């Protein structure tokens, strides 16, 4: 029994060590800003422009992929006073090895002011579940920055297009590590607008929503 306990402790310590090492490698390879989900100054300027453009439309701003809430906070700060930012994350991944519960707790601390003032609504959910259950107004803007796989990005874009979202944007277009580029190019064969070093913006013409 004691031997089994020692083995379990050793395995636990190995997992902790691997998580810590993985975190350090992320910071070393990507830099602090990228690893923590932050944006460069240029990217922040682009986000501000997009959010202000979204203010010309009704409906909320939906962010798929909260991480630590840094982009969420920026969006809420510049959004039209009539618009909420709905940020969606199931907290299944973060670059510093936090458990989902700790990850959510830490993010809520960062967004405490925005949450208390109802400027931000934090939805703990996976993207697919959220999209299947969403029954609110047509969003003024959807920002995709969660699962970067081809299928996930494609499904999120298709969902936004069907709803008639006037502004669809996201992160990591033309980043060869992910499936974002293929999904975007297939959904927007006419071409997209993008700007910034890491931020890639996808803009479509306003789709007319005809009431039945």
C-alpha positions in Angstrom: 0.0 0.0 0.0 2.8 2.4 0.9 4.6 1.6 -2.3 1.4 2.4 -4.3 1.0 5.7 -2.5 4.6 6.6 -3.4 4.0 5.6 -7.1 0.9 7.8 -7.2 2.8 10.8 -5.7 5.6 10.3 -8.1 3.1 10.3 -11.1 1.5 13.4 -9.7 4.8 15.2 -9.4 5.8 14.2 -12.9 2.5 15.6 -14.3 3.2 18.9 -12.4 6.7 19.0 -13.6 5.6 18.4 -17.2 3.0 21.2 -16.9 5.5 23.6 -15.5 8.1 22.8 -18.2 5.4 23.2 -20.9 4.5 26.6 -19.5 8.1 27.8 -19.6 8.6 26.5 -23.1 5.5 28.5 -24.2 6.8 31.7 -22.7 10.3 31.1 -24.1 9.0 30.3 -27.6 6.1 32.8 -27.9 6.9 35.6 -25.5 4.8 36.8 -22.6 2.2 38.8 -24.5 1.2 35.9 -26.8 1.4 33.2 -24.1 -0.9 35.1 -21.8 -3.4 35.8 -24.5 -2.6 39.4 -24.8 -2.5 41.5 -28.0 0.2 43.7 -29.4 -0.5 47.5 -29.5 -1.3 47.2 -33.2 -3.7 44.4 -32.6 -5.4 46.4 -29.8 -5.9 49.3 -32.1 -7.6 47.0 -34.6 -9.9 45.5 -32.0 -10.9 49.0 -30.9 -11.8 49.9 -34.5 -13.8 46.7 -34.9 -15.7 47.2 -31.7 -16.6 50.8 -32.6 -17.7 49.6 -36.0 -19.9 47.0 -34.3 -21.6 49.9 -32.4 -23.4 50.8 -35.6 -25.4 47.6 -35.2 -27.7 46.3 -32.5 -27.0 43.1 -30.7 -24.2 42.0 -28.5 -20.5 41.4 -29.2 -19.7 37.7 -28.9 -16.2 36.6 -28.1 -15.6 32.9 -28.5 -12.5 32.1 -26.4 -12.0 34.2 -23.2 -8.8 32.7 -21.9 -7.9 35.3 -19.2 -10.2 38.0 -20.3 -7.7 40.6 -21.5 -9.3 41.1 -24.9 -12.7 40.9 -23.3 -11.9 43.8 -21.0 -10.7 45.9 -23.9 -13.8 45.2 -25.9 -16.0 46.1 -23.0 -14.1 49.4 -22.4 -14.8 50.7 -25.9 -18.1 49.1 -26.8 -21.2 51.1 -27.2 -23.0 51.5 -23.8 -26.0 49.7 -25.2 -24.0 46.6 -26.1 -22.9 43.8 -23.9 -19.8 41.6 -24.5 -20.7 37.9 -24.2 -17.5 35.9 -23.8 -17.6 32.2 -24.1 -15.1 29.7 -22.7 -15.2 26.2 -21.1 -11.7 26.8 -19.5 -10.4 23.5 -20.8 -7.0 25.0 -21.7 -4.6 27.7 -20.6 -0.9 28.1 -21.1 0.1 28.1 -17.4 -1.3 24.8 -16.4 -4.2 26.0 -14.2 -7.1 23.7 -13.5 -10.4 24.6 -15.1 -11.7 25.8 -11.8 -8.7 28.0 -11.0 -8.6 29.3 -14.6 -12.2 30.4 -14.4 -11.7 31.9 -10.9 -8.7 33.9 -12.1 -10.5 35.1 -15.2 -13.5 36.2 -13.2 -11.1 38.2 -10.9 -9.7 40.0 -13.9 -13.2 40.8 -15.3 -14.7 41.5 -11.9 -15.6 45.2 -12.7 -17.0 44.4 -16.1 -19.1 41.5 -14.7 -20.4 43.5 -11.8 -21.5 46.3 -14.1 -23.1 43.8 -16.5 -20.9 45.1 -19.4 -19.6 41.5 -19.8 -21.5 38.2 -19.5 -19.2 35.2 -19.0 -20.7 32.0 -20.4 -18.9 28.9 -19.2 -19.5 26.6 -22.2 -17.9 25.1 -25.2 -18.4 26.9 -28.5 -20.6 24.2 -30.0 -22.9 24.0 -27.0 -23.2 27.8 -26.8 -24.0 28.2 -30.5 -26.6 25.5 -30.4 -28.4 27.1 -27.5 -28.0 30.8 -28.5 -31.4 32.5 -29.0 -30.5 36.1 -28.4 -30.3 39.0 -30.8 -28.2 38.8 -34.0 -24.8 39.7 -32.7 -23.2 42.9 -34.0 -19.9 41.2 -34.1 -18.4 37.7 -33.5 -14.7 37.3 -32.6 -13.4 33.8 -32.9 -10.3 32.9 -30.9 -10.9 29.6 -29.1 -10.4 26.2 -30.8 -8.2 27.0 -33.8 -8.8 23.7 -35.6 -10.2 23.8 -39.2 -13.5 22.2 -38.3 -14.2 24.4 -35.3 -13.4 27.7 -37.1 -15.4 26.7 -40.1 -18.4 25.8 -38.0 -18.2 29.1 -36.1 -18.0 31.1 -39.2 -20.9 29.3 -40.8 -23.0 29.9 -37.7 -22.2 33.6 -37.8 -23.0 33.8 -41.5 -26.4 32.0 -41.1 -27.3 34.4 -38.3 -26.4 37.4 -40.5 -23.7 38.8 -38.3 -22.4 42.0 -39.9 -18.9 41.7 -38.6 -17.0 38.4 -38.3 -13.4 38.5 -37.1 -10.8 36.4 -35.4 -7.3 35.6 -34.6 -4.4 33.7 -36.1 -5.3 33.8 -39.8 -2.2 32.8 -41.8 -0.7 31.1 -38.8 0.5 27.8 -40.3 0.2 26.0 -36.9 -3.6 26.1 -37.1 -6.5 25.3 -39.4 -7.8 28.9 -39.3 -6.6 30.0 -42.7 -8.1 27.0 -44.6 -11.4 27.5 -42.9 -11.5 31.2 -43.6 -10.4 31.0 -47.2 -13.1 28.3 -47.9 -15.8 30.4 -46.2 -14.8 33.7 -47.8 -13.4 32.8 -51.3 -13.9 36.4 -52.4 -11.0 37.3 -50.0 -10.7 38.8 -46.5 -9.2 41.8 -44.9 -6.5 41.2 -42.3 -4.2 43.4 -40.3 -1.5 43.1 -37.7 1.3 40.7 -37.0 -0.9 38.0 -35.3 -4.4 39.4 -35.5 -6.2 38.6 -38.7 -9.5 40.2 -39.2 -12.3 38.7 -41.3 -14.8 41.2 -42.6 -17.9 40.5 -44.6 -20.6 42.7 -46.1 -23.7 43.2 -44.0 -26.1 40.3 -44.6 -29.7 41.4 -44.7 -31.9 39.7 -42.2 -35.5 39.5 -43.5 -38.1 39.0 -40.8 -40.6 36.2 -41.6 
